[in-house]
């Protein structure tokens, strides 16, 4: 089986390559990225390509499965840039998959594609995927779901899998996630249990998480089986204030969400924070995922708890951890994070921010 992974150097991509490398049914792996790793990975053929501009069809010929992971999170101050990469780029991937007659496509959707839920009921894959329109990430994920609907209708003979995971964490991706969402002023060394007796948390915050390696395993199952359709992916338990109190070894104090949002808005407009305040609004309204279908039909079960995944991320933040690909490199922001400051914290694209 020949598998092409588009966006193979980021948080999910590196875990997918690792999981596919362990699958006897997979005989050939092609990794596509804008910047390929300087150090070769055994069993992976690298191709340098940008989903926005480069030829993709020739890369997909003879592939049995294409896994589409590429996504641009920044610059948040230029939403047309991310739209062209994420929506326009996905349109080009879909056209190339059809033209190359690839039998199967596995796409990286997200919990962010789902419409809000007004209570803590667990939602299944049939929940509406209209996202949270004010937030660019959710808006783009929801729009791509419509592209996939059209692709499925126009290509009934092709197998289509949509992965909808919760927040994905592991230690080695901490530096990238800090650059993408917290910015250059984030004090890594202050993320230490017991350092502060009180930690403020937005009132009502709760979310799900999953370890990147478990996500890689889920993708490998989707590639090597006849799985089709959407799958929710998350680990237990749901992270709430009690788990955060344990992780930080501190008392958690609830802060009104409007106050938090106001502070984030000031930081974003002042180009000190890369994440737009609308993303905070969306996170506060994310539904909780029912993962029963992934467990029963895909045969997937996470090896790490959500708390373990988040603990790894926090440990990676303290250490400034990274990995050996351009997006995940610990020093991708430059000495003293000068590249991040130069970009204006979400003001323009950083070359390391494409997964």
C-alpha positions as CSV (number, residue, x, y, z in Angstrom):
1,X,0.0,0.0,0.0
2,X,1.3,3.4,-1.0
3,X,0.3,6.3,1.2
4,X,0.9,10.0,0.6
5,X,0.8,12.3,3.6
6,X,0.2,16.0,2.8
7,X,1.5,18.2,5.7
8,X,3.8,15.5,7.1
9,X,6.1,17.6,9.3
10,X,3.7,19.0,11.9
11,X,2.1,17.8,15.2
12,X,-0.1,15.2,13.6
13,X,1.9,14.5,10.5
14,X,5.0,13.3,12.4
15,X,2.8,11.0,14.5
16,X,1.1,9.7,11.4
17,X,4.4,8.9,9.7
18,X,5.5,7.1,12.9
19,X,2.3,5.0,13.0
20,X,2.3,4.2,9.3
21,X,6.0,3.0,9.5
22,X,4.9,0.3,11.9
23,X,2.1,-1.0,9.6
24,X,3.1,-4.1,7.6
25,X,0.4,-3.3,5.0
26,X,2.1,0.0,4.2
27,X,4.9,-0.5,1.7
28,X,5.6,3.1,0.6
29,X,5.2,6.5,2.4
30,X,5.5,9.8,0.7
31,X,5.7,12.9,2.9
32,X,4.7,16.3,1.3
33,X,5.6,19.6,3.0
34,X,6.7,23.1,2.1
35,X,10.0,22.5,3.9
36,X,11.2,19.0,4.2
37,X,13.3,17.8,7.2
38,X,17.1,18.1,6.7
39,X,17.6,14.7,8.2
40,X,16.0,11.8,6.2
41,X,13.5,9.5,7.9
42,X,13.8,5.8,7.2
43,X,11.0,4.6,4.9
44,X,9.7,8.0,3.9
45,X,10.2,9.7,0.5
46,X,10.0,13.5,0.9
47,X,8.5,15.8,-1.7
48,X,8.7,19.6,-1.4
49,X,5.4,21.2,-2.4
50,X,2.9,23.9,-1.3
51,X,-0.8,23.0,-1.6
52,X,-1.6,26.5,-2.7
53,X,0.6,26.6,-5.8
54,X,2.4,23.4,-6.7
55,X,1.5,20.4,-8.8
56,X,-0.2,17.7,-6.6
57,X,-1.6,15.3,-9.1
58,X,1.7,13.9,-10.1
59,X,2.5,13.3,-6.4
60,X,-0.7,11.4,-6.0
61,X,-0.4,9.0,-8.9
62,X,-0.2,5.3,-7.9
63,X,-1.2,6.3,-4.3
64,X,-3.7,4.0,-2.5
65,X,-4.5,6.6,0.1
66,X,-3.9,10.3,0.5
67,X,-3.9,11.7,4.0
68,X,-4.5,15.5,4.0
69,X,-3.2,17.2,7.1
70,X,-1.8,20.6,5.9
71,X,-3.2,23.6,7.7
72,X,-2.1,27.2,8.2
73,X,-2.9,28.6,11.6
74,X,-1.3,32.0,11.2
75,X,-1.4,34.9,10.4
76,X,-4.6,35.7,12.2
77,X,-4.4,39.3,11.2
78,X,-4.6,38.3,7.5
79,X,-7.5,35.9,7.2
80,X,-7.4,35.8,3.5
81,X,-3.9,34.2,3.7
82,X,-5.2,31.3,5.9
83,X,-8.4,31.0,3.8
84,X,-6.4,30.6,0.6
85,X,-4.1,28.0,2.2
86,X,-6.7,26.0,4.1
87,X,-9.8,26.2,1.9
88,X,-8.1,26.9,-1.4
89,X,-5.4,24.4,-0.7
90,X,-7.9,21.7,0.2
91,X,-9.8,22.4,-3.0
92,X,-6.6,21.7,-4.9
93,X,-6.0,18.5,-3.0
94,X,-9.5,17.2,-3.7
95,X,-9.2,18.0,-7.4
96,X,-5.8,16.2,-7.5
97,X,-7.1,13.2,-5.6
98,X,-9.9,12.9,-8.2
99,X,-7.7,13.5,-11.2
100,X,-5.1,10.9,-10.0
101,X,-7.9,8.4,-9.2
102,X,-6.8,7.8,-5.7
103,X,-9.1,5.3,-4.1
104,X,-9.2,6.8,-0.6
105,X,-8.8,10.2,1.2
106,X,-8.4,10.7,4.9
107,X,-8.9,14.3,6.0
108,X,-7.9,16.1,9.2
109,X,-11.1,17.9,10.3
110,X,-11.5,19.0,14.0
111,X,-13.8,19.4,16.9
112,X,-13.7,23.1,15.7
113,X,-15.9,22.2,12.8
114,X,-18.8,21.4,15.0
115,X,-21.5,23.9,15.9
116,X,-21.7,24.9,19.6
117,X,-23.6,22.8,22.1
118,X,-25.3,24.6,24.9
119,X,-24.8,21.9,27.5
120,X,-22.2,19.1,28.2
121,X,-24.0,16.3,26.4
122,X,-21.6,14.3,24.2
123,X,-22.2,14.9,20.5
124,X,-21.9,12.2,17.9
125,X,-20.6,12.6,14.3
126,X,-24.1,13.6,13.1
127,X,-23.9,16.9,15.0
128,X,-24.0,20.0,12.7
129,X,-20.7,21.1,11.4
130,X,-21.2,24.9,11.0
131,X,-18.4,25.8,13.4
132,X,-18.2,29.1,15.2
133,X,-18.2,31.6,12.2
134,X,-16.5,34.6,13.8
135,X,-13.3,32.5,14.4
136,X,-11.3,31.9,11.2
137,X,-10.1,28.4,12.2
138,X,-13.6,27.2,12.9
139,X,-15.0,29.0,9.9
140,X,-12.5,27.4,7.6
141,X,-12.9,23.9,9.1
142,X,-16.7,24.1,8.6
143,X,-16.4,25.3,5.0
144,X,-14.0,22.4,4.2
145,X,-16.7,20.1,5.5
146,X,-18.9,21.4,2.8
147,X,-16.2,20.8,0.2
148,X,-16.0,17.2,1.4
149,X,-19.7,16.8,1.1
150,X,-19.5,17.9,-2.5
151,X,-16.5,15.7,-3.1
152,X,-18.3,12.7,-1.7
153,X,-21.3,13.3,-3.9
154,X,-19.2,13.7,-7.0
155,X,-16.9,10.7,-6.2
156,X,-19.2,8.0,-4.8
157,X,-16.7,5.3,-5.5
158,X,-13.9,6.8,-3.3
159,X,-13.6,6.1,0.3
160,X,-13.6,9.3,2.4
161,X,-12.7,9.5,6.1
162,X,-13.0,12.6,8.2
163,X,-11.1,12.7,11.5
164,X,-12.5,15.1,14.1
165,X,-10.1,15.2,17.1
166,X,-10.1,17.3,20.2
167,X,-7.0,19.3,21.2
168,X,-3.9,17.3,20.3
169,X,-0.8,17.5,22.6
170,X,2.6,15.9,23.1
171,X,5.8,17.1,24.6
172,X,7.8,17.6,21.4
173,X,5.2,20.0,19.8
174,X,5.2,22.5,22.7
175,X,7.4,25.1,21.1
176,X,5.3,25.1,17.9
177,X,2.1,25.4,19.9
178,X,3.5,28.2,22.0
179,X,4.5,30.1,18.9
180,X,1.1,29.6,17.3
181,X,-1.2,30.4,20.2
182,X,0.7,32.1,23.0
183,X,3.3,34.2,21.2
184,X,6.9,35.4,21.9
185,X,6.2,36.9,25.3
186,X,5.0,33.7,26.8
187,X,7.3,32.9,29.9
188,X,8.1,29.2,29.5
189,X,9.7,28.7,32.9
190,X,6.7,30.0,34.8
191,X,4.7,26.9,33.7
192,X,5.7,24.9,36.7
193,X,3.5,23.1,39.2
194,X,3.4,24.8,42.6
195,X,5.0,28.0,41.4
196,X,1.9,30.1,42.0
197,X,-0.6,29.3,44.8
198,X,-3.5,30.6,42.6
199,X,-4.2,30.0,38.9
200,X,-7.0,32.0,37.2
201,X,-9.1,30.0,34.8
202,X,-12.1,31.3,32.7
203,X,-15.3,30.3,34.3
204,X,-16.9,27.4,32.5
205,X,-13.8,26.3,30.7
206,X,-13.7,22.5,29.9
207,X,-12.2,20.7,27.0
208,X,-11.1,17.4,25.7
209,X,-7.6,16.4,24.7
210,X,-5.7,13.5,23.1
211,X,-2.1,12.5,22.7
212,X,-0.6,13.0,19.2
213,X,0.6,9.4,19.1
214,X,-2.9,8.1,19.7
215,X,-4.1,10.3,16.8
216,X,-1.3,8.8,14.6
217,X,-2.6,5.4,15.5
218,X,-6.2,6.4,14.6
219,X,-5.0,7.6,11.2
220,X,-3.1,4.4,10.6
221,X,-6.3,2.4,11.3
222,X,-8.2,4.7,8.9
223,X,-5.6,4.1,6.2
224,X,-5.3,0.3,6.5
225,X,-8.9,-0.7,7.0
226,X,-12.1,0.0,5.1
227,X,-13.2,2.7,7.5
228,X,-15.3,5.5,6.0
229,X,-17.1,8.6,7.3
230,X,-16.4,10.8,10.2
231,X,-14.8,9.8,13.5
232,X,-14.6,11.8,16.8
233,X,-11.3,11.3,18.6
234,X,-10.7,12.3,22.3
235,X,-9.3,10.7,25.4
236,X,-10.8,10.6,28.9
237,X,-11.3,12.5,31.1
238,X,-12.8,15.8,30.1
239,X,-10.3,18.5,31.4
240,X,-12.0,20.8,33.9
241,X,-10.9,23.1,36.7
242,X,-10.2,20.1,39.1
243,X,-7.8,18.6,36.6
244,X,-6.1,21.9,36.0
245,X,-5.8,22.5,39.8
246,X,-4.0,19.1,40.0
247,X,-1.7,19.8,37.0
248,X,-0.6,23.2,38.3
249,X,-0.7,22.1,42.0
250,X,-2.5,25.3,42.8
251,X,-5.9,26.6,43.7
252,X,-7.9,27.4,40.6
253,X,-10.0,30.6,40.7
254,X,-12.8,31.2,38.1
255,X,-12.5,34.4,36.2
256,X,-15.4,35.9,34.2
257,X,-14.9,34.9,30.5
258,X,-15.6,38.5,29.3
259,X,-12.7,39.7,31.4
260,X,-10.4,37.1,29.9
261,X,-11.6,37.9,26.4
262,X,-11.0,41.6,26.9
263,X,-7.4,41.0,27.9
264,X,-6.9,38.7,24.9
265,X,-8.4,41.3,22.6
266,X,-6.0,44.0,23.8
267,X,-3.0,41.7,23.4
268,X,-4.1,40.6,19.9
269,X,-4.8,44.1,18.6
270,X,-1.5,45.3,20.1
271,X,0.3,42.5,18.2
272,X,1.5,40.8,21.4
273,X,-0.6,37.7,21.1
274,X,-1.0,35.6,17.9
275,X,-4.4,34.1,18.8
276,X,-7.5,36.2,18.0
277,X,-10.1,36.7,20.7
278,X,-12.7,35.0,18.5
279,X,-10.8,31.8,19.0
280,X,-11.3,32.0,22.7
281,X,-15.0,32.5,22.2
282,X,-15.1,29.4,20.0
283,X,-13.1,27.3,22.6
284,X,-15.6,28.3,25.3
285,X,-18.4,26.9,23.2
286,X,-16.9,23.7,21.9
287,X,-19.1,20.6,22.2
288,X,-17.8,17.5,24.0
289,X,-17.2,14.5,21.7
290,X,-18.8,11.1,21.9
291,X,-16.0,8.8,20.7
292,X,-18.0,5.6,20.6
293,X,-17.9,5.2,16.8
294,X,-14.1,5.4,16.7
295,X,-13.8,2.8,19.4
296,X,-16.4,0.4,18.0
297,X,-16.0,0.7,14.2
298,X,-12.4,1.9,13.9
299,X,-11.1,-0.2,16.8
300,X,-9.3,2.7,18.3
301,X,-8.5,3.2,21.9
302,X,-6.1,5.9,23.3
303,X,-3.1,4.7,25.3
304,X,-2.7,8.1,27.0
305,X,-5.3,9.9,29.1
306,X,-6.2,13.5,28.4
307,X,-4.4,14.5,31.6
308,X,-1.3,12.7,30.5
309,X,-1.3,14.4,27.1
310,X,-1.7,17.8,28.7
311,X,0.9,17.1,31.3
312,X,3.4,16.3,28.5
313,X,2.6,19.6,26.8
314,X,3.2,21.6,29.9
315,X,6.5,19.8,30.6
316,X,7.5,20.6,27.0
317,X,6.6,24.2,27.5
318,X,8.8,24.5,30.5
319,X,11.7,22.9,28.6
320,X,11.1,24.7,25.3
321,X,10.9,21.3,23.7
322,X,10.8,20.7,20.0
323,X,11.4,18.0,17.4
324,X,13.5,17.5,14.2
325,X,11.2,19.0,11.6
326,X,11.0,22.6,10.5
327,X,7.6,23.4,12.0
328,X,8.4,21.7,15.3
329,X,12.0,22.9,15.8
330,X,12.5,24.5,19.2
331,X,14.5,27.4,17.7
332,X,12.2,28.0,14.7
333,X,11.3,31.5,16.1
334,X,15.0,32.5,16.0
335,X,17.3,33.6,18.8
336,X,15.4,35.5,21.4
337,X,12.3,34.7,19.3
338,X,13.2,37.6,17.0
339,X,11.3,36.1,14.0
340,X,8.1,35.9,16.0
341,X,8.5,39.6,17.1
342,X,9.2,40.5,13.5
343,X,6.1,38.8,12.3
344,X,4.0,41.0,14.6
345,X,2.5,38.0,16.5
346,X,0.0,36.9,13.9
347,X,0.5,39.9,11.6
348,X,2.1,37.9,8.8
349,X,3.0,34.4,8.0
350,X,5.9,32.7,9.7
351,X,7.6,30.0,7.6
352,X,7.4,27.5,10.5
353,X,3.6,27.7,10.9
354,X,2.5,25.3,8.2
355,X,1.9,21.8,9.5
